[in-house]
């Protein structure tokens, strides 16, 4: 058999119609013979075989008994027909074939002019199913006929081979002949802005020829009678109840009002929710639907929705969603919106840009699209969303709320203090929190506080190893000794505190500006600790980023991470601390690559528009961009410790050590050389050595830490 699917009765009728219409135009060739013989149907082929044998005998060149093929063996029938044509001439064979083809077409109740009864005509039940698809997907009559042709070509190898053998320039005419329609109508039906390609049932890339198209597996299953009911309930998952009120979602001011207005309007619109995984996009979609009294239906990724082709599933879902009571949520939508580039995101490839834009251009329903990244979405696509909503990584408050909600859903109670501490210690998404709570529940879900915390941290630390969670800066570390008076800075620490307090008083007022401070000096001189102490004294959270956390391997990725850090700090009212900021403040004149310039430009632009408090630290002042230096209102140099300050910090770091009477003279060689970082390193060493660490070990350790450091005092700014 040369048929790929079922529904053979209707298929035989379609093939007979196409064969009858093509006959006057097809040249004598093996592919044409194979298709025309296949279209005769089994009874027709048996009669045609007998006639061929009779003709050969009447011409005096009968076939041997061993050369007579079976009626179902198309290839051998073609070989016999070609042999007979060589003996008697092609004209006699074609007249013979035309007669049997006409009989087969008459049996199929077809009309070569194209007129047929919708129910009883050629194609029968298949035609009725195609009509149902055309109605649901808004496909016109010409599009419906192309659907039938595409189905027939998919099911019949001989038609597929014949179509492939036709030169590209002649394929529109070939299609028009099969469909019994003008060639211009066929071209119009296959245009990128036509209803057929918009439906997703047939797809063609933007750079493909007009007649080179693929058919949706959903259509093939449907026309073959294998699919169930045609509605979104078969393809989508109904959303459960929202876990948070809409107001609990940390989105930009005005977003909630705009989203509610869209859902209340009754008009179609596209809402884009984008941001890193685990930032609450899916929960926001649920909360939005619940808030407006609607049901959210989620169309998942690929096979999760029960079909291989999401474009057709999307079009069908849109067609059957009730706009008065339902909204459609397209989760993991990168493969649909990324115009062929989604392969870089791990999906199975994107859609054509013309299809995306055509689908978004005139929405008939409210569709909420959810993506993690917009990196590969074309600008023309991004412009077509009425409401794009950015979601940032959770801050401490959002994580704390997520912990409480997930624990409540699991029927567990966690102590408030533990929830707060875990929220501070781990930067993790809601999915990671759910995993930790699930592990706790599997392990019994109860016990003393130490056991509960231990089980949760086992999961969180494991997720941190995998990259699904991140230890918050300073988590699990012993607090360092801190003494502002011991700092060696060219600007007194209380002046830095005063500058931050002034900014805090003015923020929120009209014309309020951001505070930008640069702390520079050798490693270990206390720059980062000073920034944290400033924030603690002002009651501010710290959003800390190292250069390694902001640099990205993708071009443009670093700029996005820089922007996200500034947005997170401004959203949380936090002090933004950027360590090793020289990575983003290099002199642009010496840049060798374009992305080096764009990183500096992005950082400077964000600094200018940032109305929060920013502290940048660097060990290297030389080579920094002059324009960047001008943007810092406060520039403080941090230097090594003087002898008096060194004594103060030794007392704080090593309370068990009694300083000898000659301590100052013993510490004199370290004046202007040792740093708070040296003492912090020695404190860690003492923690392991315990009682074995005394004054002599301290002096020896300082000498070891400072041995290779140049003994050079630097005063003033640069």
N, C-alpha and C positions, 0 to 999 in steps of 0.2 A: 504494500500500500504506500502511496505517496502523499497521504493526507496526514497533517500533523496533529489534528485535534478531532473533536466530535462534532455533532450537528451536521452530518454529511448530507442529509436530504436537502437542506437549504443551501448548502455550499455547492452541491451539484448544479442547482438551478442557476446560481450566480455565475458559475464558470461557463455554463452553456450560453448565457446572455453575453458575457464578455467575448467568448469565442465567435459567436455569430456577428457581433459588431466589429471585431477586429479582422475577420476573414478577408474582406476586400483589400485591406491595407498591408497584411503581413506578407513578407517575402517568403519564398520557399527555403526553409532552413530547419535544422534539427531542433532548436528550441521551439520554433513555431509549431512544428509537427507534434512535438511532445505535449505542448499545452493543448492543442486542438484535439488530439487523441484522448488526453486525460479528461477533457471537458465533455466527451461523448457519454460518459457514465459506463458502467459495466455492460448493460444490455447493448448499448450503442457500439461499444468496442468489440463485443462478440460478433455483432452483425457486420461491422467494418472489416474485421479479420476475415470473416467468411467471404466477403465481397472481394477483398484483396487476393485471396487465394483463387477465387473463380476467375478474376481478371487475368492473373498470371497464367492460368491454365488456358484461357481463351486466346492469349497472345502467343501460346506455344512455348512458354517458359515457366512451367509449374515449379513450385517449391518442393523440396524433399520433405518427407514426413518429419524428419528430425529438425528441420528449420522452422517448423510452425510453433509460434510462441503461445503462451497463455494470455488470455484477455486482460489479466491484471498486471502483466509485466510490461510497463510502458516503454522501458528502454528497448526491449526486444521488438515490440511493435513498431517503434520508430525505425529500427534497423531494417525490418521487413519492408516498411513503406519506402524508405530511401532506396532499397534494392529494387523494389518494383518500379520506382520512378526512373531509375537508370535503365530499366528494361523497356518501359512503355512510354517514358517521357513524363515530366512533372504535371503537365496539364491534365492528363487523364486521371492521375491520382488525386489532384486537387478537386476536380469535378466530383469524383467519388466521395471524397471527404466532405465537400460542401453539402451533399445530399444528406448524409448521415447527421451532420451538424445541424441542419435545418430541422430534421426530425427530433433531435434531442432538445433543441430550443423550443419546439412546439410542445413537447411533453412537459417542459418546465413552465408553460403558460407565460412566455415572455413576449414582449413586443419590441422589435428592433428599433422602433421610433422612440421608445422610452416610456410609453404609456402603459400602466399596469395597475391592477387592483392592489391596494395597499396591503390587504390581508392575504389574498390568494395569489399574488404575483410572484415573480422570481425572487427567491430568497425566503419566502414564507415567514417562519418563526424568527429567523435571524433578522429579517428586515423589521419585524415588529420590535425586537429588542434594540436594534440600532435606532429606530424612531424614538424609543423611550430614552435612550442615552442623549440623543439630539435634543429632545425636549428639556431634560433636566439641565444639561450643560449649555443650553442656548445656542446650539449649532444649527445653521441653516440647512436647506435641502441639499445643496451641493456638498456641504461638509458631511452630511449623513451618507451620501453616496461614496465619498472618499473613505469614510470609516468602513463601509462594507467592502470596498476594494482592498483596503489595507488588511482587513481581516482575511479575505480570500487569499491574498498573496502570502500572508503568514501561514495559512493552513495548507497551501498547495505549492509544493516544490517547483512544479513545472511553470506556474505563473510567475513565481519569484525569479526563476532562471531566465524566463523570457523577458521580464521587465529589466533585469540586470543587463541583458544583451543589447537592449535598445540604446542607441547613442543618446547622450544627455540632452542634446538639443531637441530630440524628437520625443522625449518622455512626456512633456505636457500634452502633445497631440495624442500619444498613446493612451494616457489617462482619460482625455476627453472622449476618445472613441469608446473606451470601456464603459464610461459613465453615461454616454449618450448626451453630453452637454457641450456647449461651446468651449473652446480652449481658453478664452478670456475668463470665463466663469471659473474654470479650474484654477487658473493663476490667482484669481481674486480670493478663492477659498483657501489657498495655501499661503497667502501673504502672512507676514509675521504679526500684523495687527488684526488678522481675521479671527472669527469666533472659534474656528477649529483649533488653531494652535493655542489660543488663550484658554481653551477648555482643559488642556493638559492631556487629552486623550491621544493626540498626535503631537510629537515634538520634533523640532528641527533646530539645529544650532544656527546662530546668526550668519556664519560664514559658509553654511552648507548650501548646495544648489536647491532650487525650489522644490524639486520632486524627490529629494533624498530625505525621507522622514522615517521615524520609528513610531511604533504603536504602543500605547500603554498596556501593560499586562492586565490591568483591570478591565480594559475594553475587551481584550481577547477572552478573558474568563467570562465576562458578561455576555458576549455574543454567543459563546459556546454553552451558555446556561449553567455555568459553574458558580457564579457569584450569588450572594444573597440579595437582600433588599438594598436599594440604592438610596442611602441616607447617611447622615453624619454619625448616627448612633452606632452603625456598624464599624465605622472607621476611627472614631474618637473615644476618649475616656471621659466620663462625666466627672467633674471636679467634686471633691469632698468639701466639707464646710471650711470656711476660712478660720485660721487660728488667731489672727490679729485683727483688730479694728483697722480701718483704712488709715486713720490718723496716726497709727503707731509706726508707719513706714517712714524711714528717714529720707524723704525726697525733697527736692527743691520747692521753696515756697511758691504756691500757685498751681502746682502740678495737680493736686487733688481736685481743685475747683475745675480745672480744664478737663480732667478725665471724667468727672461726673457730668459735666456739660455735654461731652461727646456721647456718653451712653444714654443720656436723657433725650438727646435730640432726635433719635430715631433714624438718623442718616448714617450712611456708611462712612467709615474712617479707618485709618491705619495707625495703630499705636505701637511704638517700638520701645521695648524694655531691654536695655543693654548694660553690661557690666560683668565683672569677673564671676566665675561660678560661686554659688553659695551666698550671694549677696541679697537674696530675698525677692528676686524677680517673679518667680512662680507664685510665691505667697502673695505678692502684691496683686497679681492677676486674679487670684481667688478672692482676695479682700475686696477688690474693685467690683467684681461681679456680685458678691454678697451684699455690698453696700448699696447697690442699685437694684437689688431684688431680682437678679438675673442668674441663670445657670451658665457656668463656664464649661465648655467642651474642649478638651485638649487633644490636638492632633500631634502625636509623638513622632519620633525620628524613625524613618524607614519602615522596617518590617514590624515594628511595635504597633503600627496602626493597621496591620493586616494586609497591606498592599506594598508592592515594591516601588511604585512610582508615586511620589508624594504630590506631584503637580496635579494629577488627576484626582487624587484623594482630597486635595485642598479645594479644587474647583467644585467637587461634589459636595463637600461639607459646607462650603459657602452657599451653594444653591439650596440646601435643605435646612439650614439654620433658621430658626424663627427670630427675626430681628427684635420683636417685641419682648421676648423673654429669655433669649440666649445670646451668648457671645462666643466666638471661636478664638481659641488660644493656640497658636502654632509654636510649640516648644522646639528648641534646638533648630532654629530656622536658618542656620548658616548655609546649608546646602541649597536652600531655595532662594536666598538673597545674595549670594556671593558670586554670581556670574562666572561659573567655571573655576573659580579659584579656591573653592572650599576644600579641595583635596589637601591643601596645606593644613587644614584644621582637622584632618582625620576623617572627613566625610567621604561620600562616594561620588563627589563631583557636583558642581553647581549648575544652575539653570542658565539659559541665555539671557543676556541683558534686556533684549527687546521683550522677552516674555515677562520678566520681572516687572519692568516699567509698565507694560500693558496691563498686567494684573493689578498693580497698585494704583494706576491712574484714575480709575473710576470705581471705587469700592461700593458695593451694594450692602455690605454688612459691616459691623464693627469687628475688626480683626486685631488681636493683640499678638504681636510677633516678639519672640524672646530669643536673644542671641547673647553669647558670651563676649564675642569680639565683633567689631565693625571694620577690622583692618582690611578685609578683602571685599567690602561692599563698595560699589561704585558711587561716586558723588551724586550721579543722577538718580540712583536708588534712594540714597539717604534723604534727598530733597522731597520725596513723595510721602513722608510720614507726617501726619498732622500733629502728632505729639510724640517726640522722642524723649525718653526718660532715662537718665543715667543712674545706675546703682553703684555705689561705692562699697568697698570692703567694710565689714562691720567695725564700728567703733566699740569701745568698752560697754557703753549703754546698750547698744543693739545686741552684742553678744550676751549680755546679762539677761536681756528680755528673751532671747532665743533659748538660753538654758532653761529658763523657767517654763516656757511654753512646751518645749520638747519633753521635759520631765513630767509636766502635767499630763500630756498626751499619753505618756507611758505608764501613768498611774503611780509615779514615784514622787517623793518629796525630798528636795535637797535644801540643806541649810543655806540661808541667805548669805552668810559670811563665806561659805565655800563657793557658792555661785559667783560672788563678787571676785574672789581671789582667782578662780579659774578663768574668769573673763579677762582679768588683768594679765594673767600669765601666758595665755595661749591666744594667738590671733588665728581664729578658725571659723569656718563657715557653719551654717546651720546643719548641713549634711554631716560634717564631722562631729558636731555636737550630738546629733542623732545616733551616730555610730558608737560614741562613748557611752551614751545612756543605754543603748541596747546591750552593750557588753556588761554594764552594771546589772541590768535586769536579768540577763542570762546567768550571771553569777550569783543570783539570789536577790539582788536589789535592795538588800538591807544589811544591817550590821552597824558597828560603831562608826563614828565619823572617820577615823583613820583608815578603816577598810574601804569605805565608800570612796574616799578621796584617792586611795591607792589604786583601786580598780579603774576609776575615771582617768587618772594620770597615765596608767599603763596604755590605754587606748590613745590618749592624746599624744603621748610621746612617740608611740608607734606611727601615728599619722604624721607627726612632724618629721620623722625619718623618711617617710614616703613623699613628703612635700605637700601633703594635704592640710597641714597645720604648721604654724610657725611659733616658736617661743618668742614671747614679747620681749623687747629689750630689757635686760636686767632681771628676767625671771629666774628664780631659784638662786640668785647670787647674793652673797653676804654683803650688806651695805658697807661702803667704804667710810673711813673716817673723813670728816669734812670740817674745815676751819677756814672761813673766808679770809680771816686776818693773816693766814699763812700764805695766801696767794701772792705771787710776784707779778703784778700787772701795772701797766702805765696808767690805767684808769681804776680808781678805787672801786671795790666791789659794791659798796653802798651807792655809788653813782650809777652803776649798772642796774641795781634794784630800783633806784629812783626813776630811771628811764622807762623800765618795764611798768612800774606803777602808774606813771603818767599816761602811757599808752592804754593801759587797762581802764583808766578813768575816762578816756576820750572815746574809746571804741563804741560803736553804735551811734555816735553823734553825727550830725551832718558834717561832711568834709573830713571825716576821720581817715587817717592814713595808717599804713602799717609801720611797724618798727623793725628795722633790719640791722642786725649786729654781726660783726665779723670778729671771731676770736682766733688769733693766729699765734704761732710760736712752736717751739720744738715739741716732739712727742712727750707725753707724760706730764705736761705742765699744768694739767687740770682744766683744760678748755671744756671738755664734754661734761665733767662733773659740775663745773661752774654753771653751765647752761641748765642742767637738771636742778641745781640748787635754786637758781633764779625762778624757775617754773614752780618748784615746790613752795617757795616763799610767797609767790603770788597766787597760789591755789590753782595753778593751771596744769592740765594734762600735757604730756609731752608726746608728740608724734615724731619719732626718731627714724631717720633713714641714713644708712651708709651708702657710699657710692656704689658698692657691690650690689645693693638692693635696687638701685635705680637704673643701673646700666642693663641694657637689653641687647640680645644678639641680633634682633631684627632691626632693620633700618626704620626709624620712626618709633620704635618701641620705647627707647629711653625717654623721648619727649612725652610719650603718653604716661609713663610712670612718674615723671617729674610733675606733670599736671595733676595726676591723681594724689600725690603727696600734698600738694598745696591745697587741693580741694578738701581732702580729709581734715587737715588742720583747721581750715576756715570753717568747715561744717561743725567741728567739735569745739571750736573756740580754744584750740590748743596752741601751745608753742611748738613751732616746727623747728626741729634740730636736724641739720644736714651735716654729717661728719664727712671729712675728706672732700669738701666742696670744691677744691681746686680742679677736680675732674670735670666740673661743669662751668668753671670760670676762667678757662685758659684764654690767653691772648689770641684773638681770632685772626690777627694778621699773620700768625705763624701756622695756621691750620693747613694741613695737607689734604684733608678730605672734606667734602661738603657736609657730611653728617656731624663733623666736629663743630662746625659753625652753627648748624641748626640746633645742636644741644645747648650751646651757650645762649643763643637767641631765645630759645624756649625758657631757659632758666631766668634770664633777665626779664623777659616779658611777664612771667609769673611773679617775679619779685615786685615789679612795678604795680601790678594790679592787686597784689596780696595785701589785705587790710589787717592781717594778723601779726603775730610776733614771730620773727625768723631769726635764728642763730645759726650761722655757718661757721664751721671750724676748718682750719687748714694748717698743715705743718710747713707749707711752702708758699710764701708770699710772692716770691719772684715768679714772673711768668703769668700772673693773673691779669685778666683783661682790665684795662684802665677804666672802661665804662662801668664794669661791674663794681670796682672799688668805690667809684663815686656814688653808687646807689646805697651804700651802707652809711646810715647816720652815725653809727658807733663802731669804731675799730679799736679793739683792745689787744695789746700784745701781752702774751703770757710768757714769763721767763722761768728760769731755774730758781731754786729756793736759796735765800740767804740763810746764814747760820742761825739766826734767831728763829726764823720760820721753820727751819729744819728741826730745831729742838721742839717747837710746839707740836709739830706733826708726829715726831717720834713718841712723845708722851701719849698722843691720841691712838696711834697705831699699836704701840707696845706698852700698855699700862703695867705689865708685869716687870718690865725692865727698869731698874733704878739707875738714873744717869749719874755717872761719877763726877767728882769735882772738876776734873779736867775735860769734861765733855765738850766744852766749846772749842778748846784747842784741838781736840781729837777730830772735831767736825770741820775745822777750818779749811782743810783741803777740798771739802765738798761745797764750799760757799760759791754760789752761782753756777754749780755744776749738777748737783742732785735735784731730782724732781719728785713731786708727789707720786708719780707713776713708779719710781724706783722703790719708794716705801711701800706702795701697794703690793708690788711683786715680792718684796721681802716679807711682808705680812702673810702672804700666802705660804711662803717657805716656812715661816715660823709656825704656822698652823699645823703643818705636817711634822715638824721636828719637836714641837712642844717644849718641854723643860730644857732640852739641849740647846735652845736658841737663847743666847744672852747678849750682853753688850759687845763682847768681842766679835761674836758672829755677826752682829748688826754692822759694826764698822767694816769688817771684812767683806760682808755682802755689799755694802754701799760702794766700796772700792771696786768690787767686781762689776757692779752695774755701770759704774761711771768710767771704767778704765779706758774705753775706746771713744768716749765722748769728748769732743774738743772743748777745752776750758776757755770759753769765750763769752764775755758778758756783752749783752746788747741792750742798749737803752734807747727809749723813744720809739717812734713809728718809722720803721724801715730806714 
